[in-house]
Amino acid sequence: MADNPPPRAREYLTVTRVTGPLITVAGVADVAYGEVVEITVPSGERRAGRVLESREDTAVVQVFGGTEAVDTLRTSVRFTGETMKIGVTEALLGRILSGTGEPIDGGPLIIPDAMREISGSPINPSARDFPRDSIETGISAIDGMNTLVRGQKLPIFSGSGLPHARLAAQIARQARVRGQAESFSVVFAAMGITYEEADFFIRNFRETGALEQAVVFVNHADDPVIERLITPQMALTVAEYLAFDLGYHVLVILTDMTNYCEALREVAAAREEVPGRRGYPGYMYTDLAAIYERAGRIKGREGSITQIPILTMPNDDITHPVPDLTGYITEGQIVFSRDLHRKGIYPPIDLLPSLSRLMQGGIGEGRTREDHAAVKDQLYAAYARGRRLRSLVAVVGEESLGDIDLLYLTFADRFEAEFLQQQENERRTFEETLDTAWQLLSMLPESELVRIEPALIEKYYPGEADG
């Protein structure tokens, strides 16, 4: 008779070091990276952990819940032989969970349909379907100029004190795939946010009814930093189940990815790793890519995952490592402007550095409207010219400008006030956004609309009577 293999779970009392959120366990055997660990402190309290590094007979474990009361004499560490998983079910829609996936809304116990590893599996490039269907967020600056496409990852680069939280909540409650509203859902993951911000999101979702089709993960600023590292993985695992098992079109909003990267840096410092740019670990690019690349569409599957990561740029520096690396991985960016915010314009989206690289495949006849691409190009050119003239006026004054230049100067002001500016509860359709664009373009003579075909001008140009 064959011998039964020994159980993988093993318990040790050999904690040799406690450093920040990490503990080092010596004398271990058969320990794998990512393995789930149970830590029992001297008081009897149990905490979860995960193997961060395993070499020879030593394991470095990240402890969820903090390392307070952990000592090197009486703390026991049990390696379970399992990887970290989360229970997934359609019943998660409408629920609010902690950053580690525990319900915090006072609702009933969640009975999962399946258990899934939070690390997920990368989508085979040959199985990816090219993103082509546009998502209507109801926000003209995005829908008209930087259209979000189903399966895309389009980050928002913001700054401290700018209204990215308000925009995130608005997108979460307004976003729709045209003709697919019944199977659209949102997975919202907040990392390192204050209780005030958490209360804002939760209250907003509940009052607007958006919570019914959303799964919300909340990691507070005073939660252990180490928990921040698994929050996006938890959220994306749920999103993958909803999208690829149940056929939902899922919009994943991750805020704030800068807080996530700060947690990475803190753990790297505790491990005494050689720092990279500005103290961030050299593997941060790979780590961020492992998160962002979980967006997309799979051939033969109805569902999709679209990502909007939100990050704050320290000192509004777009060359900071977090936005810099994010820009390399993702398919464009939406950039906030502090100058527009000071003018009272919401959302303060600066269109000149903003870009959606997949926009062209998701707009046009049969998707948004036939004139969309041409109108976007003409708006961008006219607004950019108006912005340049503002700088010139600051030097030489308006008196030196010709009549056409004065028109462009006025166009830039009206564009910000009428196209960019909208209310938080205002939801514009693609058609309303494009009609607003044509009203603004009617300020200019037809001869200036060089980026739009004559047939489209004849069909949509409002003319003097309507302008």
C-alpha positions in Angstrom: 0.0 0.0 0.0 1.4 3.4 -1.0 2.3 5.8 1.8 0.0 8.8 2.2 1.9 12.1 1.5 2.4 14.3 4.6 0.1 17.3 4.9 1.4 20.5 3.5 0.3 22.6 6.5 3.2 23.1 9.0 3.5 25.2 12.1 6.7 26.9 13.3 7.7 28.9 16.4 10.8 30.3 14.7 10.1 33.9 14.0 13.5 35.6 14.0 12.7 39.1 12.9 9.9 41.6 12.8 10.3 44.5 10.4 7.4 46.8 9.8 4.6 44.7 8.2 7.0 41.7 7.6 8.2 38.8 9.7 11.0 36.4 9.0 10.5 32.7 9.8 13.6 30.4 9.9 13.9 26.6 9.6 11.0 26.3 7.2 10.7 23.7 4.4 8.5 23.2 1.4 7.2 26.8 1.4 6.0 28.5 -1.8 5.7 32.1 -2.9 2.2 33.5 -2.3 1.3 30.8 0.2 -1.3 31.7 2.8 -0.1 31.9 6.4 -1.9 31.9 9.7 -0.1 33.9 12.5 -1.1 33.4 16.1 0.2 36.1 18.5 0.8 35.4 22.2 -2.7 36.8 23.1 -4.3 34.1 20.9 -5.4 36.5 18.2 -5.1 35.0 14.7 -4.0 37.1 11.7 -3.6 36.2 8.0 -0.4 36.5 6.0 1.2 35.6 2.7 4.6 34.4 1.8 6.5 37.3 0.1 9.8 35.5 -0.3 11.1 32.0 0.2 14.8 31.0 0.0 16.5 28.0 1.4 15.1 27.5 4.9 13.8 31.1 5.4 10.5 32.7 4.5 9.5 36.4 4.6 5.8 36.8 5.4 3.7 39.9 4.9 1.2 40.1 7.8 -2.3 41.4 7.2 -3.6 43.2 10.2 -0.2 44.5 11.3 2.6 43.1 13.4 1.7 44.7 16.7 2.0 42.1 19.5 4.1 39.8 17.3 7.2 38.7 19.1 10.1 36.3 18.3 9.4 33.9 21.2 5.8 32.9 21.4 4.3 33.7 18.0 3.4 30.7 15.9 3.3 30.7 12.1 1.3 28.1 10.2 1.9 27.6 6.5 -1.3 26.3 5.0 0.0 25.1 1.6 -2.8 27.1 -0.1 -2.6 30.3 -2.1 -4.8 33.4 -1.2 -8.3 33.1 -2.6 -11.5 35.0 -2.5 -15.0 33.6 -2.7 -16.9 34.8 -5.8 -20.6 34.9 -6.6 -23.1 37.2 -8.4 -24.5 38.0 -4.9 -21.4 40.2 -4.4 -23.2 42.9 -6.4 -24.5 45.5 -4.1 -22.0 44.6 -1.3 -19.3 46.7 0.4 -16.2 44.8 1.4 -12.9 45.6 3.2 -9.6 45.7 1.3 -9.1 42.0 2.2 -12.6 41.0 0.9 -14.5 40.8 4.2 -18.1 42.3 4.3 -18.3 45.6 6.2 -21.8 46.6 5.2 -23.7 44.6 7.9 -25.3 42.5 5.2 -25.8 38.7 5.3 -23.0 36.2 5.1 -21.7 35.7 1.5 -21.9 32.2 0.3 -19.5 31.8 -2.7 -20.2 29.9 -5.8 -16.4 29.3 -6.3 -13.1 30.2 -4.8 -10.6 32.0 -7.0 -6.9 32.7 -6.6 -6.4 36.5 -6.3 -3.3 36.5 -8.4 -5.4 35.7 -11.5 -4.1 34.4 -14.8 -2.8 36.6 -17.6 -4.9 36.7 -20.8 -3.2 34.9 -23.6 -2.4 37.6 -26.2 -3.7 35.4 -29.0 -7.0 35.0 -27.1 -7.5 38.8 -26.7 -10.2 40.5 -28.7 -9.4 44.0 -29.9 -11.4 46.7 -27.9 -13.9 48.4 -30.2 -17.2 49.1 -28.4 -17.3 52.5 -26.7 -18.4 53.2 -23.2 -20.6 56.2 -22.6 -19.6 57.8 -19.3 -21.9 60.8 -19.7 -18.9 63.2 -19.5 -18.2 65.2 -22.6 -14.5 65.7 -22.0 -14.1 61.9 -22.0 -16.8 60.8 -24.4 -16.2 63.5 -27.0 -12.4 63.8 -26.9 -10.9 60.8 -25.2 -13.5 58.0 -25.6 -13.3 55.0 -23.3 -13.5 51.7 -25.2 -14.7 48.4 -23.7 -11.6 46.4 -22.6 -9.3 49.4 -22.4 -7.3 50.6 -19.5 -7.4 54.4 -19.3 -5.9 56.0 -16.2 -6.8 59.4 -14.7 -3.8 61.5 -13.6 -4.9 63.9 -10.9 -3.3 65.9 -8.1 -3.8 66.5 -4.4 -7.0 68.4 -3.7 -8.4 67.9 -7.2 -11.9 66.4 -7.6 -10.9 62.9 -8.9 -13.1 61.3 -6.2 -16.1 63.2 -7.5 -15.3 62.2 -11.1 -14.8 58.5 -10.1 -18.1 58.4 -8.4 -19.8 60.1 -11.4 -18.3 57.6 -13.8 -19.2 54.7 -11.6 -22.9 55.6 -11.6 -23.2 56.9 -15.1 -21.1 54.6 -17.3 -22.9 52.4 -19.7 -22.2 50.2 -22.7 -24.7 51.2 -25.3 -27.4 48.6 -25.6 -25.8 46.5 -22.8 -27.1 48.4 -19.7 -28.7 45.3 -18.2 -25.3 43.5 -18.0 -23.1 46.4 -16.9 -21.5 46.4 -13.5 -18.8 48.3 -11.6 -16.1 47.0 -9.3 -14.8 49.9 -7.3 -11.6 49.5 -5.2 -10.4 52.3 -3.0 -6.9 52.1 -1.4 -5.6 54.2 1.5 -8.6 56.6 1.5 -9.9 58.6 4.5 -13.1 57.7 6.3 -14.6 60.9 4.9 -13.8 59.8 1.3 -15.1 56.3 2.0 -18.3 57.8 3.4 -18.7 60.0 0.3 -18.4 57.1 -2.1 -20.7 54.8 -0.2 -23.3 57.4 0.4 -23.1 58.5 -3.2 -23.5 54.9 -4.5 -26.4 54.2 -2.2 -28.3 57.4 -2.9 -28.1 57.1 -6.7 -28.8 53.4 -6.8 -25.4 52.6 -8.4 -24.6 50.2 -5.5 -27.1 47.7 -6.8 -24.8 46.9 -9.8 -21.5 47.5 -8.0 -19.0 45.7 -5.8 -17.1 48.1 -3.5 -13.8 47.4 -1.8 -12.6 49.9 0.8 -9.1 50.0 2.3 -8.9 52.9 4.8 -5.9 55.0 5.3 -5.4 53.7 8.9 -5.7 50.0 7.8 -2.4 48.2 7.7 -0.4 49.3 4.7 0.3 45.7 3.7 -3.5 45.1 3.1 -3.3 47.7 0.3 -1.3 45.4 -1.8 -4.0 42.8 -2.2 -7.0 45.1 -2.6 -6.7 45.5 -6.4 -6.0 41.8 -6.8 -9.2 41.0 -4.8 -11.2 43.5 -6.9 -9.9 42.2 -10.2 -10.6 38.6 -9.3 -14.2 39.5 -8.7 -14.3 41.4 -11.9 -12.9 38.5 -13.9 -15.6 36.2 -12.5 -18.4 38.7 -13.3 -17.0 39.3 -16.8 -15.7 35.9 -18.1 -18.0 33.6 -16.1 -21.2 35.5 -16.0 -20.9 37.7 -19.1 -21.0 41.2 -17.5 -19.3 44.2 -18.9 -17.3 45.3 -15.9 -15.8 48.7 -15.3 -13.0 48.5 -12.7 -12.1 51.8 -10.9 -9.0 51.7 -8.8 -8.2 54.7 -6.6 -5.6 55.7 -5.5 -2.8 53.8 -7.3 -0.3 56.2 -5.8 -1.2 54.9 -2.3 -0.7 51.3 -3.6 2.7 52.2 -4.9 3.6 53.9 -1.6 2.7 50.6 0.1 5.0 48.8 -2.3 7.8 51.2 -1.4 7.3 50.7 2.3 7.5 46.9 2.0 10.6 47.2 -0.2 12.2 49.4 2.4 11.3 46.9 5.2 13.0 44.1 3.1 16.1 46.4 2.7 16.0 46.2 -1.1 18.1 48.4 -3.3 15.8 51.3 -4.2 15.1 52.5 -7.7 13.8 55.9 -8.8 12.7 58.0 -5.8 12.9 55.0 -3.5 10.4 52.9 -5.3 11.3 49.2 -5.9 12.8 48.4 -9.3 10.0 45.9 -10.0 7.2 48.4 -9.7 6.7 48.5 -13.5 6.2 44.7 -13.5 3.9 44.9 -10.4 1.7 47.6 -12.0 1.6 45.7 -15.3 0.4 42.6 -13.5 -2.6 44.7 -12.4 -3.3 46.8 -15.5 -3.0 43.9 -17.9 -5.9 42.1 -16.3 -8.2 44.3 -18.3 -9.4 43.3 -21.7 -11.8 41.1 -23.8 -11.4 37.4 -24.6 -12.5 36.0 -27.9 -15.6 33.9 -27.6 -16.6 35.5 -24.2 -19.4 38.0 -23.9 -18.0 39.9 -21.0 -15.2 42.4 -20.7 -13.1 44.3 -18.1 -12.4 47.9 -18.6 -10.1 49.7 -16.1 -9.9 53.3 -15.0 -7.0 53.5 -12.5 -6.9 56.9 -10.7 -3.6 58.2 -9.3 -2.5 61.4 -7.7 0.7 62.9 -9.0 3.0 64.2 -6.2 3.5 67.9 -6.8 1.5 67.6 -10.0 4.6 66.0 -11.6 3.6 63.9 -14.6 7.2 62.6 -14.8 6.9 61.0 -11.3 7.6 57.3 -11.4 3.9 56.3 -10.7 2.3 58.2 -13.6 5.3 57.7 -15.8 5.3 53.9 -15.5 1.5 53.8 -15.7 1.6 55.8 -18.9 3.9 53.2 -20.5 1.5 50.3 -19.6 -1.9 51.8 -20.3 -3.6 53.0 -23.5 -3.6 56.7 -22.9 -4.4 59.0 -19.9 -6.9 61.6 -18.7 -4.9 64.5 -17.1 -6.4 66.9 -14.6 -5.5 70.6 -14.7 -5.1 72.7 -11.5 -5.6 75.9 -13.6 -9.0 74.7 -14.8 -9.9 73.7 -11.2 -9.0 77.2 -10.0 -11.4 78.6 -12.6 -14.2 76.5 -11.1 -14.5 74.2 -14.1 -15.6 70.6 -13.3 -14.3 68.2 -14.4 -11.0 70.0 -14.8 -9.7 67.8 -17.6 -6.8 69.2 -19.6 -7.4 67.9 -23.1 -4.1 68.8 -24.6 -2.0 66.2 -22.7 -4.9 63.8 -22.5 -5.2 60.9 -24.9 -7.2 57.7 -25.6 -5.1 55.5 -27.9 -8.0 53.1 -28.6 -10.6 55.8 -29.3 -10.5 55.6 -33.1 -11.6 52.0 -33.0 -14.6 52.7 -30.8 -16.2 55.7 -32.5 -17.8 56.5 -35.8 -20.9 55.4 -37.7 -22.7 52.5 -36.0 -20.8 53.0 -32.7 -21.2 56.7 -31.7 -21.8 58.9 -34.7 -20.3 59.3 -38.2 -18.9 62.8 -37.4 -17.3 62.0 -34.1 -13.7 61.6 -35.3 -13.6 64.7 -37.4 -15.4 66.8 -34.8 -12.9 65.7 -32.2 -9.9 66.6 -34.4 -11.4 70.0 -35.2 -12.2 70.8 -31.5 -8.7 69.9 -30.4 -7.1 72.0 -33.1 -9.3 75.0 -32.3 -8.9 74.8 -28.6 -5.1 74.3 -28.9 -4.9 77.5 -31.0 -7.0 79.4 -28.5 -4.7 78.3 -25.7 -1.6 79.4 -27.6 -3.2 82.8 -28.3 -3.9 83.2 -24.6 -0.1 83.0 -24.0 0.5 85.5 -26.8 -2.1 88.0 -25.4 -0.3 88.0 -22.1 2.7 89.4 -23.9 1.4 91.6 -26.7 -2.3 92.3 -25.7 -5.5 91.6 -27.6 -5.1 94.7 -29.7 -2.5 93.0 -31.8 -4.8 90.1 -32.8 -6.8 89.8 -36.0 -10.5 89.0 -36.2 -10.0 85.3 -36.7 -7.5 85.1 -33.8 -10.0 86.9 -31.5 -12.6 84.3 -32.5 -10.3 81.5 -31.5 -9.6 83.2 -28.2 -13.3 83.4 -27.5 -13.8 79.8 -28.7 -11.3 78.6 -26.0 -13.2 80.4 -23.3 -16.6 79.1 -24.4 -15.3 75.6 -25.0 -14.2 75.4 -21.3 -17.4 76.9 -20.0 -19.9 75.0 -22.2 -18.2 71.8 -23.3 -15.8 70.9 -20.5 -17.9 72.3 -17.7 -20.9 70.2 -16.6 -22.7 69.3 -13.3 -21.9 66.2 -11.3 -25.4 64.9 -11.8 -25.4 65.8 -15.5 -25.3 62.9 -17.9 -24.8 63.7 -21.6 -25.3 61.2 -24.4 -22.8 60.9 -27.2 -25.3 62.8 -29.4 -25.7 65.6 -26.9 -21.9 65.9 -26.6 -21.4 66.1 -30.4 -24.3 68.6 -30.8 -22.7 70.8 -28.2 -19.5 70.6 -30.1 -21.2 71.7 -33.3 -22.8 74.7 -31.6 -19.3 75.8 -30.5 -17.8 75.2 -34.0 -20.5 77.3 -35.5 -18.6 80.3 -34.0 -16.0 79.8 -36.6 -16.5 80.3 -40.4 -17.0 77.2 -42.4 -13.7 77.9 -44.1 -11.9 77.3 -40.8 -13.3 73.7 -40.4 -10.5 72.2 -42.4 -10.5 68.9 -40.5 -14.2 68.1 -41.3 -15.4 66.8 -44.7 -17.8 69.1 -46.6 -20.6 66.6 -46.5 -20.5 66.5 -42.7 -20.4 70.3 -42.4 -23.4 70.5 -44.7 -25.3 67.9 -42.5 -24.4 69.1 -39.0 -23.1 72.7 -39.2 -25.8 74.8 -37.3 -25.3 77.9 -39.3 -25.7 81.5 -38.3 -29.3 81.2 -37.4 -28.7 78.5 -34.9 -25.3 79.7 -33.7 
